[in-house]
């Protein structure tokens, strides 16, 4: 009887410990670094999901905006790391990620044991693997988790996350990403999420250029822009660049094309991703004739400061005015 009583108490104690751990984990502070067009909405969705969110960005106005939505401001990436058990980063390029993690007051300088780092930036897979190794050495766990869906999906919490990293804690990572996205997919080991994202963005650039030049030609032949787009969205030419992110002003509401191509996914960022995709192609001897041509087209477009800061759908306006 004493043994049974002892066993029941032990099991009860173990159950209580498990519940406490789960409660503590669910209440853990989430750090978020990078509050741009995508990151700002992503951080706000974490707040809406009930998380305690600490944010940092070099743009103080963006930090103030996030604070007004319920987040807490941090003074540096290191400050975010010191106050968080999960950290999401969403910055423009490989050098930015390296600075955020390895800078003098970066994440690695204050990383706590067991911290999960989720990088949603689109960067060189090799750089991601290097950062992952350094995070592991510091006692943390790193996942590359680039996104797809654009600003509208970021705002609506409907992003697709392509995740690379250790599968053992993927379910925990997914519980946070679910608050920001509609699809969270484990792609294999670290770096694989970025491989998928760069393949996706190369295809997206090709399809956007195709949509832009086709719509421009049809409109100049006298077709109504909305009718042409509607027919194409119901035919074999249907694609995201036609039915969801149409590059022609006035066809769809709420997309960058209908607000002078402001916001959205910048042409320079698309060019950066095409460069990364080209590097992958060269390293694997994979021919990419259309991907290479798309990179050349965006290189030319980005030489013009009237277009370079705009959403990548501005390729329509560039072609229209030629």
N, C-alpha and C positions, 0 to 999 in steps of 0.2 A: 504493500500500500504506500509506504514511504517512497519507494522507487517510482511508482506510478505518479504520485504527487509531484516528485522532483522532475519527472519527465514532462508532465503537463506544464509546470512552471517554466522549464527550459524552453519548451516550444512556444509558450506565450511570450517569453522574453525575446526570443528570436523573431517572432512575428511583429512585436512592437518595434524592435530595432529596424526591421525591414520597412515598416510603415513610416518610421521617422526619417529614414534615409530617402525614401521616395518623396516624402513631404518636403524635405530640405532641398532635394533636387528640383522639385517643381517650383520652389520658391527662389531658386538660384538667380543671381543677378546676371543679366546678359549684357555684355559690352557690344557696342556697335560703332565701327570706325568707317567713315566715308558716307556722307549724307547728301550725295548728289541727286541727279534726276531719279535714279533707281533706289539708292540707299535710303534716302529720306522717307520714302513710302514704306520701305521694308522695315525700318526701325519703328515707324508709327504702328505698323501692323503687329509687331511684337508687343507694343504697349497695349494695343487693343485686345491682344490675346491674354492679357493679365500678367505679363512679365515685368519685372523691375529692370528697366533698361538704362544703362549709362552710355552716353554718346560722346564722340569726339569727331571734329572736322577742322581743317585749317580755316575754313570759312565760318566765322563766328555767327554770322546771320543764320546759317543753316542750323547751327547748334541751338540758337535761340528759338527757332521755329520748332525744332524737335522737343525742346524743353516745354514749350507752350502746349504740346500734345501729351505731356506727362513723363517725358524722359528726364534724366538727370545729367547735367553737363559734367564732363571731365576735362582736365587741363592738358592731357597728353595721351598718346597710346599707352605709355607705361602706367599712367593713372587708371586707365580703363582696365588694364590687366590686373592691377592690384586690387580692383574692386569687383572682379567678375570671375565666374567659374565657366562661362561660355562666352566666346568672343567671335563676332561676325565682322569680317572686313570686306569692304566693297569700294575699291579704289581703282583708278584708271589703267595702270600698267605695271609691268614687272618692277621697274625702279621704285614705284610708289609702295608696292607691297614690301620690298626689301627695306625701304626706309621705315615703314610702319613697324616691322618686326625687329629690325636690327639697328635702328637709330639709337642715338645716345639716351633717349628716354622712350625707347620703343617697347613693344610688347615683351620681348624676351628678357628685358632687364628687370621685369616685375612679375613674370609669369608664375602662377601658383601651381603646385603639384596637382596633376589630374585635370587641368584646364583643357577644355575642348576648343580648338581654334577652327573656325569655318571660314574659308576664304572664298567669297563669291566673285572676286575679280576675274577677268579674263586675261591670263598671262601665259608666259612660256611654261609648258609643262616641266621643263628641266629646272626652272627657277622654283616652281612649286615643290618639286621633290627635294630640292636643297633646303627650302624653308621647313618642310616637313621633318627632315632629319634633325634640324636644329631645335625645333619645337620638341621633338621626342627626347633629345639629349637633355633639354631643360625640364623634362617631366610631364610634358603635355601631349596632346594628341591632335594631329592636323588633318583636316579634310579639305580638298579642293571641291568647290561646289558652285561652279558658274551657273548662270541663269539664262533663261530664254523667255520671251514673251513681251518685252518692251515695257515702256513706262505705264501704259494702261493696265497691264497685268500686275505690275508692281503695286500700283495704287489699289487694285481690287483684290490683292492677295491671291493672284491666280498664276504665279510664275511656275515655270518648270525648272527644277534643280537637278543638275547632273553631278552626282557625287562620287568622288574618288577617295578611297581611304579604307582603314581597317573596318571590316564588317562587324566586329564584335560589339561595337557601340553605335552602329548605324541607326538602330531603332531610337536611341536617345537623340542623336543628331536630327533624325527625321521629325521628332516631336517638336523641335524648334522650327524647322523649315516648313512644316505643315501650317504654321501660323502665317507664313508669307507666301505660300504657293499651293497650287492645286495638284502638282505632280512632283514627287520626290523619288528619284531613281538612282539606285546604287549601280555604278558602272564598273566596279572592280577596284584595283589598288590605286594609290595616290597617283594623280596625273591623268587618269582615264577620263575623269569628268571634263577636263580641259580639252582632251583630244576630241571628245564628242562635241563640245561647244564650238571648237574651231572648225570642225567639219560642217556643223550647222551654219555658222556665220559665213563661211565661204559660199555655201549653197544659197544663203539668204542674199548675199551681195549680187550673185549671178541672177537670181530671180527678180530682185529689185530693179536691176539695170534692164532686164528683159521686159518687165512690166512698164517701166518708165518710157522706154523707146517705142514700145508697141502702142501704149495709150497716146503718146505724143503724135505718132503717125496717124492713128485713127481719128483723133480730134482735128488734126489739120486736114484730113480728108472730109470733114464736115459732120462727123458723128458727135452726138451729144455725149459729154463725158460720163454722166451718170448712167445712161443707157448702155454705153459701151462697157463700162465697168461691171454693171449688173449682169449683162450677157456673159462676159468672160468669167465672172465668178460662178456661173452655173454651167460652164462648159469645160472642155479639156484643158484650157489654159488656167483654170482656177488655181490660186495659190494665196498664201498669207499676204503677200505684197499687193494683191488685188482686192481681196475681200475683207481684210482686217486692217491693213496699214497702207491703204491706197495713197500713192504719192501725188495725186492730182488735187490741188486745192478745191474745196467745195464738194467733193464727192462723199466723204465720210466726216461726221462730226467727231470731235475729241481726239483726232490724230494730228501729229505735227504739221502735216501738209496744209491743214485748215487753220493753222495759227502761224503762218509765215515760216514754217519749218523750225520753230523754236521748241526747245526741250527735246525729248526723244533721245535717240541713239546717234551721237555725233558722227559726222562723216570722217573726222580724224580717227575716232575710235574704230570705225569700220576698217579704215586703212591699216591701222595697227593690227587688227585681227587678221586681215588678209596677209600681212607680212608674216605673222606667226604661222598661219596655215601654209604659206609658201616654204617656210623653214622646215616644217614637218614633211612637206612633200619632197624637198631636196634631200632630207636625211633618210628617206625611205625609197628614193628613186621612183616616186609616184608622179606620173604626168598630170598636170592640171592646166590644160590650155585655157579653159574658160576662167578658172580661178586666177590665173596669171593675168589674163586680159582685164578682169574685174579690178585687180589691184592697180594695174596701169591706169585705168579710167579714174579710179578714186584718187590716185596720185596727182593726175592732171587737175581734177576738180579741186583738190585741197590746196593747190597753188594759188587759188583765187580766194581772198579773204572774205568775199561776199558769200561764198558757199561753205568754206571749210568749217566755220563754227556751227553750222546748221545740222539738222537731222539728216541722216544719210539718204532719205527719200528726196532730198533736194536735187538729186541727180535728174529728176524730171524737169525741174526748172532750168537746170544747166543745159539739157538737151533741147528744151523748148526754145531757148533763146539763141541757139546756134543757127 
